[in-house]
Amino acid sequence: MTEPPLTDGDGRAAGVRDWVLPRTVSASDLGPLGEPVSEHNGQAIAVKPLTDHPGWLAKLYRPDQHPEDADRLDQLISAPGTLPEADRALLYTGTCWPAARIQEPGNPAVGCVIPMAPEQYRSELRRGAFSERRFVEIDWLAKSDESIRGVGLPPPGFAGRLAACLQLTELAAILESLGLVYSDWSFSNAFWSPEQRSVYLIDVDGCQPKKMHDIHQPNWADPLTPPGTDADEYTDRYRLGLLVAKCLTGRRDAHAFHTVAASPWPNQPAASEVLLDMLLATDRERRPSAAQLNQALSSGPYLRTTPRPTRTALPPLPPQPVTQPVPESPAGAHQPVKEPAQTPAEPPGAGSQAGWILVIVIAAILLFAIASNH
């Protein structure tokens, strides 16, 4: 298992096998790099393991990065030193926080050194007769316990879902306290450990102060952040609320909204209100903070700092399968049944064709009998 990076008194990062790493390094300082574990993903052209330093990765950026990225990376690397000890420890154990900036002559932001996700976030996933050991994305929490059990993972139940969402919102609150915008809250940017009931946030080296380019995946667009405008803390709040709603309910469609609106969590009475304000508020600046959501999930109160926002309507539910009622049973119960599907052996109209053929055959027999009598 990979150990999390630590920060010493000089702000330098130390990790696996007591490797002391300065804030700025060159590629030659890192030694040989292994085969890429990821390529052409977002701003990175490749993510490669450091052969001489197990548990560490070099994330190499595209050459068209902005000149100010070097300063931004330095600020990210130093930021944990400003946090309380508990928050700093959670940031290091729950994210792949950058430990050093990689530079070369003429390019101050070649990439950064990040820790590899701990092994506890890998599991054996079964798909029919095949299985694969891989990192488990938080995407699985947006599915039912039955679906999760079907691939060989232990079903989380509500307690497991809540534990993961508590850590997720705590990490989001730390980023918000640092004035950082993450933007890309989605299924693929966090790993989930069913056994440890924990999460691990990746791609955090892309965080920017106050605002950044609006990065999102399909179905994660913020309706109150117009296309072409930057993402900010209010964009982050919407996407965080959407991710938590889907993971808590095990649904990824409009049913997640309706389940939240039904307030199904008696031990977290404020959670539904916070989530609905994050998702449906018509004034984006009245969306609750990540810290408020974390407090509500921790069974705490929802203390609004502004008047209650007006909300948009719940999104419509997807259409339900068509069902037909059956005749009333002797017990007086009506049981809906699905309309039976026609089989290839009986195409549409086959029954009526058979009826006409039978009539013609009978008529022919009668005509033959009359002709024989004459």
KAGI-V795232 format. One record per pair of residues at least 12 apart in sequence whose ideal C-beta (glycine too) atoms are under 7 Angstrom apart, sorted by the first residue. I is the first residue (numbers start at 0). J is the second residue. If there is no record, write none. Layout:
BEGIN
i:j
I:J
I:J
END
This chain:
BEGIN
i:j
0:117
0:118
0:119
1:15
1:54
1:114
1:115
1:117
1:118
2:14
2:15
2:54
3:91
3:92
3:114
4:91
4:96
4:98
4:114
5:91
6:79
6:80
6:87
10:22
10:77
10:80
12:98
12:99
14:54
14:55
14:98
14:114
15:52
15:53
15:54
15:55
18:52
20:98
20:99
20:112
21:99
22:73
22:76
22:99
22:100
23:99
23:100
23:102
24:99
24:101
24:112
25:101
25:102
25:103
26:101
26:103
26:109
29:49
29:57
30:49
30:50
30:51
31:50
31:51
32:47
32:49
32:50
32:57
33:47
33:48
33:50
35:47
36:48
41:202
42:60
42:61
42:205
43:58
43:59
43:60
44:59
44:60
44:61
45:59
46:58
54:114
54:115
55:112
55:114
55:115
56:113
56:115
57:101
57:110
57:112
58:110
58:111
58:113
58:204
59:109
59:110
60:108
60:109
60:110
64:108
68:108
69:100
69:107
69:108
71:207
72:97
72:100
72:108
72:111
72:204
73:100
75:97
75:204
75:206
76:97
76:98
76:99
76:100
78:177
79:91
79:96
82:173
86:173
89:169
89:170
89:173
90:173
93:166
93:170
93:198
93:199
93:200
94:170
94:199
94:200
94:203
95:113
95:114
95:116
95:201
95:203
96:203
97:111
97:112
97:113
97:204
98:112
98:113
98:114
99:111
99:112
111:204
113:204
116:134
116:190
116:199
116:201
117:199
119:192
119:194
119:195
120:134
120:135
120:190
120:192
120:199
121:133
121:134
122:135
122:152
122:193
123:151
124:150
124:151
125:150
125:151
126:150
134:190
135:152
135:190
135:191
136:186
136:187
136:190
136:191
137:186
137:189
137:190
137:191
137:198
137:246
138:186
138:187
139:152
139:191
140:155
140:160
140:163
140:191
140:246
141:186
141:245
141:246
141:249
141:250
141:251
142:249
143:249
144:156
144:249
152:193
153:193
153:194
155:193
159:193
159:196
160:246
160:247
161:296
162:196
163:191
163:196
163:197
163:198
163:246
164:243
164:246
164:247
164:296
165:293
165:296
165:297
166:197
166:198
167:189
167:198
167:243
168:239
168:243
168:289
168:292
168:293
168:296
169:293
170:200
171:239
171:289
172:289
172:290
172:293
174:206
175:232
175:288
175:289
175:290
178:208
178:209
179:206
179:207
179:208
180:206
180:207
180:209
180:210
180:211
180:230
180:231
180:232
180:235
181:203
181:206
181:235
182:211
182:213
182:214
182:215
182:230
182:234
182:235
183:202
183:214
183:215
184:235
184:238
184:239
184:242
185:215
185:216
185:219
185:242
188:200
188:201
188:202
189:201
209:231
210:229
210:230
210:231
211:229
211:230
212:229
213:228
213:229
213:230
213:234
214:230
215:238
219:238
219:241
221:234
221:237
221:238
223:283
233:283
233:284
233:286
236:277
236:286
236:287
236:288
236:289
237:277
237:278
237:286
239:289
240:274
240:277
240:278
240:292
241:278
243:274
243:292
244:256
244:259
244:274
244:278
252:317
253:314
253:315
253:316
253:317
254:316
256:278
256:313
256:314
257:313
257:316
259:271
259:274
259:275
260:275
260:313
266:298
267:295
267:296
267:298
269:295
269:299
269:300
269:301
270:295
270:296
272:301
273:287
273:291
273:292
273:295
273:301
275:310
276:308
277:292
279:310
279:311
280:308
280:310
281:308
281:309
281:310
281:311
282:308
285:305
285:308
320:337
321:338
322:335
322:336
322:337
323:335
323:336
323:338
END
